[in-house]
Amino acid sequence: MTKLTLGPIAYHWSADARRDFYARIADEAPVDEVYLGEVICSKRAPFHEADLPATIERLERAGKRVILSTLAEVMLKRERKATEDIAEMVSPEIEVNNAAGLYARGKRPHRIGPFMNAYNDATIAWMAGQGATHVCLPAEMPAPAIAAAAQAAVALGLGVEVQVYGRASLAVSARCYHARAHGRTKDNCQFVCEEDPDGMPLRTRDDRPILRVNGIQTLSESYVDLLPEAARLIADGVTHLRLMPQAVDMVAVAQVFRDVLDGRVPTGEADARLATLSGDAGLSNGFYHGTAGYRRIAAAAPA
């Protein structure tokens, strides 16, 4: 049975906002698995780390599997230590997003996150040899590459995950453009990223929206939406569909996907609901269809 998952929060939401968010996810969201942890900026972690045990307990009590994600970028000694501490954990499961975490895990079972660039069968086979039990493919992969990667992973007994909703992560950098845009340095950012709970919008010189910035991360402006492609993804061997948290009603978003997976609502009707829930962000699936990521391509009718 295909699992519906919720990825880790990428943005700098306040501790109160996170607590309220995960309380609703535990009580109301029809998701099977939830990823927790700070993935983008280690400076944010102290704001919500103390809540992790209670959040994990509440989610697990609600019947949801919890996975703890590591940082996507490890540059400092304290970041390496934080990654090593997560890598030593026996429970919950961990998702590795950086080679430092892979090294620290030492071939013990783990999941591979989307920042690890599992683009082909050879890479996935190597990762399986290092202890990977599950791989989340990068968001920019087109349909044929996803199908080939999924086939290779399933043959090795790995779970295969694809992001089907939310902004696509395009890059992470050593520098923090979010701070720079406000005349600050990375070390003295004063956590300005908290002012943009869905990312800081960037516009072209002719005033068109183009990207979002989230600390050191660059994201797509539009939300990836692969709801119309979900049936094909599942047929190609994808076992887990990932929703990325955005500043919208994620419980309602999860319900839309669940209704389609369970056959209660036609895909077209559900996708219209999803567009309404997503507000002005716009929906895109260009990467999946082998074109510019921001584009919206009509899904082909099932054969």
ZATIMAR-422920 format. One record per residue (C-alpha): residue number from 1; residue in one letter; x, y, z. Coordinates in nm, 3 decimals, always signed. Layout:
BEGIN
R    nr   rest        px        py        pz
R   NUM      a         X         Y         Z
...
This chain:
BEGIN
R    nr   rest        px        py        pz
R     1      m    +0.000    +0.000    +0.000
R     2      t    +0.131    +0.345    -0.096
R     3      k    +0.228    +0.559    +0.203
R     4      l    +0.157    +0.930    +0.232
R     5      t    +0.436    +1.115    +0.411
R     6      l    +0.500    +1.465    +0.544
R     7      g    +0.851    +1.599    +0.494
R     8      p    +1.040    +1.807    +0.750
R     9      i    +0.953    +2.177    +0.789
R    10      a    +1.208    +2.369    +0.585
R    11      y    +1.121    +2.717    +0.714
R    12      h    +1.197    +2.897    +1.039
R    13      w    +0.857    +2.870    +1.201
R    14      s    +0.829    +2.970    +1.566
R    15      a    +0.824    +2.702    +1.834
R    16      d    +0.457    +2.773    +1.902
R    17      a    +0.370    +2.746    +1.533
R    18      r    +0.553    +2.413    +1.508
R    19      r    +0.382    +2.273    +1.817
R    20      d    +0.040    +2.371    +1.687
R    21      f    +0.122    +2.237    +1.341
R    22      y    +0.231    +1.893    +1.459
R    23      a    -0.060    +1.869    +1.704
R    24      r    -0.298    +1.908    +1.409
R    25      i    -0.097    +1.665    +1.199
R    26      a    -0.113    +1.407    +1.478
R    27      d    -0.484    +1.449    +1.540
R    28      e    -0.623    +1.522    +1.194
R    29      a    -0.388    +1.458    +0.901
R    30      p    -0.428    +1.129    +0.710
R    31      v    -0.054    +1.078    +0.665
R    32      d    +0.135    +0.760    +0.749
R    33      e    +0.481    +0.895    +0.819
R    34      v    +0.620    +1.228    +0.943
R    35      y    +0.976    +1.356    +0.909
R    36      l    +1.104    +1.586    +1.183
R    37      g    +1.422    +1.782    +1.245
R    38      e    +1.612    +2.086    +1.121
R    39      v    +1.735    +2.032    +0.766
R    40      i    +1.831    +2.382    +0.647
R    41      c    +2.002    +2.590    +0.920
R    42      s    +2.158    +2.457    +1.239
R    43      k    +2.112    +2.797    +1.409
R    44      r    +1.736    +2.739    +1.411
R    45      a    +1.750    +2.402    +1.586
R    46      p    +1.767    +2.529    +1.948
R    47      f    +1.430    +2.699    +1.906
R    48      h    +1.245    +2.369    +1.868
R    49      e    +1.475    +2.082    +1.970
R    50      a    +1.333    +2.076    +2.323
R    51      d    +0.989    +1.996    +2.180
R    52      l    +1.106    +1.698    +1.975
R    53      p    +1.046    +1.423    +2.235
R    54      a    +0.689    +1.539    +2.302
R    55      t    +0.620    +1.582    +1.930
R    56      i    +0.752    +1.234    +1.852
R    57      e    +0.546    +1.082    +2.132
R    58      r    +0.227    +1.254    +2.017
R    59      l    +0.272    +1.157    +1.653
R    60      e    +0.353    +0.795    +1.737
R    61      r    +0.057    +0.777    +1.973
R    62      a    -0.156    +0.886    +1.677
R    63      g    -0.026    +0.588    +1.478
R    64      k    +0.224    +0.775    +1.260
R    65      r    +0.578    +0.655    +1.194
R    66      v    +0.837    +0.923    +1.277
R    67      i    +1.168    +0.971    +1.098
R    68      l    +1.434    +1.223    +1.208
R    69      s    +1.610    +1.409    +0.926
R    70      t    +1.967    +1.541    +0.934
R    71      l    +2.103    +1.869    +0.802
R    72      a    +2.143    +1.906    +0.427
R    73      e    +2.468    +2.097    +0.468
R    74      v    +2.736    +2.033    +0.731
R    75      m    +3.009    +2.296    +0.751
R    76      l    +3.084    +2.360    +1.118
R    77      k    +3.211    +2.146    +1.402
R    78      r    +2.884    +2.183    +1.593
R    79      e    +2.690    +2.078    +1.282
R    80      r    +2.907    +1.769    +1.247
R    81      k    +2.851    +1.689    +1.615
R    82      a    +2.475    +1.736    +1.581
R    83      t    +2.473    +1.505    +1.278
R    84      e    +2.680    +1.245    +1.464
R    85      d    +2.440    +1.257    +1.758
R    86      i    +2.144    +1.184    +1.530
R    87      a    +2.339    +0.911    +1.352
R    88      e    +2.391    +0.733    +1.683
R    89      m    +2.018    +0.709    +1.753
R    90      v    +1.850    +0.369    +1.754
R    91      s    +1.500    +0.512    +1.746
R    92      p    +1.332    +0.677    +1.565
R    93      e    +1.454    +0.602    +1.212
R    94      i    +1.682    +0.860    +1.058
R    95      e    +1.697    +1.018    +0.714
R    96      v    +2.047    +1.116    +0.599
R    97      n    +2.075    +1.431    +0.387
R    98      n    +2.452    +1.479    +0.383
R    99      a    +2.762    +1.262    +0.337
R   100      a    +2.871    +1.350    +0.692
R   101      g    +2.562    +1.170    +0.819
R   102      l    +2.631    +0.876    +0.592
R   103      y    +2.982    +0.847    +0.733
R   104      a    +2.863    +0.881    +1.093
R   105      r    +2.592    +0.618    +1.048
R   106      g    +2.851    +0.356    +0.958
R   107      k    +2.634    +0.124    +0.744
R   108      r    +2.359    +0.096    +1.004
R   109      p    +2.006    +0.113    +0.859
R   110      h    +1.893    +0.457    +0.748
R   111      r    +1.690    +0.642    +0.487
R   112      i    +1.837    +0.859    +0.213
R   113      g    +1.694    +1.211    +0.185
R   114      p    +1.638    +1.415    -0.133
R   115      f    +1.958    +1.618    -0.086
R   116      m    +2.178    +1.311    -0.143
R   117      n    +2.127    +1.305    -0.522
R   118      a    +2.022    +0.946    -0.583
R   119      y    +1.988    +0.999    -0.957
R   120      n    +2.051    +0.650    -1.097
R   121      d    +2.054    +0.278    -1.028
R   122      a    +2.429    +0.258    -0.967
R   123      t    +2.412    +0.525    -0.697
R   124      i    +2.110    +0.362    -0.535
R   125      a    +2.283    +0.022    -0.535
R   126      w    +2.587    +0.179    -0.365
R   127      m    +2.364    +0.347    -0.107
R   128      a    +2.191    +0.017    -0.035
R   129      g    +2.534    -0.131    +0.029
R   130      q    +2.594    +0.141    +0.288
R   131      g    +2.280    +0.045    +0.480
R   132      a    +2.008    +0.246    +0.305
R   133      t    +1.661    +0.097    +0.339
R   134      h    +1.471    +0.377    +0.165
R   135      v    +1.548    +0.659    -0.077
R   136      c    +1.371    +0.988    -0.147
R   137      l    +1.452    +1.091    -0.502
R   138      p    +1.550    +1.452    -0.590
R   139      a    +1.258    +1.673    -0.691
R   140      e    +1.398    +1.761    -1.034
R   141      m    +1.399    +1.408    -1.176
R   142      p    +1.182    +1.344    -1.487
R   143      a    +0.938    +1.055    -1.515
R   144      p    +1.164    +0.807    -1.702
R   145      a    +1.447    +0.858    -1.451
R   146      i    +1.206    +0.812    -1.159
R   147      a    +1.077    +0.489    -1.311
R   148      a    +1.430    +0.352    -1.363
R   149      a    +1.541    +0.453    -1.013
R   150      a    +1.228    +0.307    -0.855
R   151      q    +1.273    -0.021    -1.039
R   152      a    +1.633    -0.046    -0.917
R   153      a    +1.542    +0.044    -0.560
R   154      v    +1.249    -0.196    -0.537
R   155      a    +1.467    -0.476    -0.673
R   156      l    +1.703    -0.411    -0.382
R   157      g    +1.416    -0.408    -0.131
R   158      l    +1.426    -0.031    -0.073
R   159      g    +1.131    +0.200    -0.025
R   160      v    +1.108    +0.475    -0.288
R   161      e    +0.977    +0.823    -0.213
R   162      v    +0.895    +1.116    -0.441
R   163      q    +0.788    +1.468    -0.348
R   164      v    +0.438    +1.527    -0.485
R   165      y    +0.351    +1.859    -0.321
R   166      g    +0.528    +2.174    -0.205
R   167      r    +0.810    +2.397    -0.319
R   168      a    +1.101    +2.216    -0.484
R   169      s    +1.442    +2.262    -0.322
R   170      l    +1.674    +2.380    -0.599
R   171      a    +1.998    +2.453    -0.413
R   172      v    +2.164    +2.507    -0.076
R   173      s    +2.454    +2.746    -0.035
R   174      a    +2.736    +2.817    +0.208
R   175      r    +2.608    +3.176    +0.222
R   176      c    +2.274    +3.303    +0.352
R   177      y    +2.116    +3.525    +0.090
R   178      h    +1.815    +3.574    +0.318
R   179      a    +2.037    +3.759    +0.567
R   180      r    +2.230    +3.941    +0.293
R   181      a    +1.909    +4.075    +0.141
R   182      h    +1.840    +4.250    +0.472
R   183      g    +2.191    +4.392    +0.505
R   184      r    +2.304    +4.132    +0.758
R   185      t    +2.567    +3.860    +0.769
R   186      k    +2.505    +3.489    +0.815
R   187      d    +2.656    +3.501    +1.164
R   188      n    +2.448    +3.805    +1.262
R   189      c    +2.127    +3.723    +1.073
R   190      q    +1.901    +3.791    +1.374
R   191      f    +1.684    +3.510    +1.234
R   192      v    +1.528    +3.736    +0.974
R   193      c    +1.406    +3.425    +0.789
R   194      e    +1.130    +3.392    +1.050
R   195      e    +0.960    +3.687    +0.880
R   196      d    +0.896    +3.469    +0.574
R   197      p    +0.712    +3.151    +0.683
R   198      d    +0.672    +3.041    +0.322
R   199      g    +1.005    +3.173    +0.197
R   200      m    +1.118    +3.518    +0.083
R   201      p    +0.986    +3.594    -0.268
R   202      l    +1.226    +3.693    -0.545
R   203      r    +1.106    +3.870    -0.858
R   204      t    +1.261    +3.930    -1.199
R   205      r    +1.355    +4.278    -1.318
R   206      d    +1.022    +4.295    -1.499
R   207      d    +0.851    +4.217    -1.166
R   208      r    +0.750    +3.855    -1.218
R   209      p    +0.777    +3.600    -0.933
R   210      i    +1.058    +3.354    -0.996
R   211      l    +1.204    +3.191    -0.678
R   212      r    +1.183    +3.178    -0.299
R   213      v    +1.472    +3.207    -0.056
R   214      n    +1.477    +3.028    +0.278
R   215      g    +1.799    +3.101    +0.462
R   216      i    +2.072    +2.921    +0.266
R   217      q    +1.814    +2.741    +0.052
R   218      t    +1.674    +2.838    -0.288
R   219      l    +1.326    +2.708    -0.367
R   220      s    +1.084    +2.714    -0.658
R   221      e    +0.821    +2.986    -0.651
R   222      s    +0.540    +2.746    -0.739
R   223      y    +0.438    +2.437    -0.546
R   224      v    +0.516    +2.106    -0.711
R   225      d    +0.190    +1.919    -0.770
R   226      l    +0.209    +1.559    -0.888
R   227      l    -0.141    +1.459    -0.780
R   228      p    -0.246    +1.393    -1.142
R   229      e    +0.069    +1.182    -1.186
R   230      a    +0.028    +0.985    -0.863
R   231      a    -0.120    +0.676    -1.030
R   232      r    +0.170    +0.659    -1.274
R   233      l    +0.425    +0.706    -0.995
R   234      i    +0.272    +0.416    -0.803
R   235      a    +0.263    +0.198    -1.115
R   236      d    +0.633    +0.275    -1.168
R   237      g    +0.718    +0.142    -0.822
R   238      v    +0.710    +0.452    -0.599
R   239      t    +0.603    +0.343    -0.250
R   240      h    +0.586    +0.676    -0.065
R   241      l    +0.445    +1.014    -0.173
R   242      r    +0.590    +1.314    +0.012
R   243      l    +0.410    +1.637    +0.096
R   244      m    +0.634    +1.928    +0.195
R   245      p    +0.496    +2.161    +0.464
R   246      q    +0.394    +2.503    +0.336
R   247      a    +0.212    +2.795    +0.496
R   248      v    -0.126    +2.656    +0.389
R   249      d    -0.372    +2.412    +0.547
R   250      m    -0.159    +2.099    +0.524
R   251      v    -0.425    +1.883    +0.689
R   252      a    -0.661    +1.970    +0.405
R   253      v    -0.383    +1.913    +0.149
R   254      a    -0.314    +1.569    +0.294
R   255      q    -0.684    +1.488    +0.283
R   256      v    -0.699    +1.573    -0.088
R   257      f    -0.419    +1.328    -0.162
R   258      r    -0.569    +1.062    +0.064
R   259      d    -0.908    +1.094    -0.105
R   260      v    -0.747    +1.027    -0.444
R   261      l    -0.532    +0.740    -0.319
R   262      d    -0.838    +0.577    -0.161
R   263      g    -1.049    +0.631    -0.473
R   264      r    -1.307    +0.853    -0.304
R   265      v    -1.262    +1.162    -0.523
R   266      p    -1.177    +1.186    -0.897
R   267      t    -0.830    +1.325    -0.963
R   268      g    -0.955    +1.626    -1.159
R   269      e    -1.192    +1.736    -0.884
R   270      a    -0.926    +1.681    -0.619
R   271      d    -0.665    +1.877    -0.813
R   272      a    -0.902    +2.173    -0.838
R   273      r    -0.938    +2.163    -0.460
R   274      l    -0.561    +2.151    -0.425
R   275      a    -0.522    +2.460    -0.643
R   276      t    -0.766    +2.648    -0.420
R   277      l    -0.584    +2.540    -0.103
R   278      s    -0.250    +2.648    -0.252
R   279      g    -0.363    +3.008    -0.298
R   280      d    -0.149    +3.233    -0.516
R   281      a    +0.158    +3.009    -0.519
R   282      g    +0.067    +2.836    -0.843
R   283      l    +0.118    +2.466    -0.918
R   284      s    +0.386    +2.311    -1.137
R   285      n    +0.506    +1.972    -1.262
R   286      g    +0.757    +2.067    -1.530
R   287      f    +1.048    +1.866    -1.391
R   288      y    +0.844    +1.545    -1.397
R   289      h    +0.758    +1.604    -1.763
R   290      g    +1.117    +1.680    -1.862
R   291      t    +1.083    +2.054    -1.911
R   292      a    +1.133    +2.374    -1.710
R   293      g    +1.029    +2.305    -1.353
R   294      y    +0.794    +2.602    -1.323
R   295      r    +0.572    +2.484    -1.606
R   296      r    +0.233    +2.319    -1.562
R   297      i    +0.187    +2.029    -1.805
R   298      a    -0.145    +1.854    -1.845
R   299      a    -0.115    +1.491    -1.740
R   300      a    -0.185    +1.234    -2.009
R   301      a    -0.503    +1.031    -1.971
R   302      p    -0.446    +0.677    -1.834
R   303      a    -0.394    +0.413    -2.103
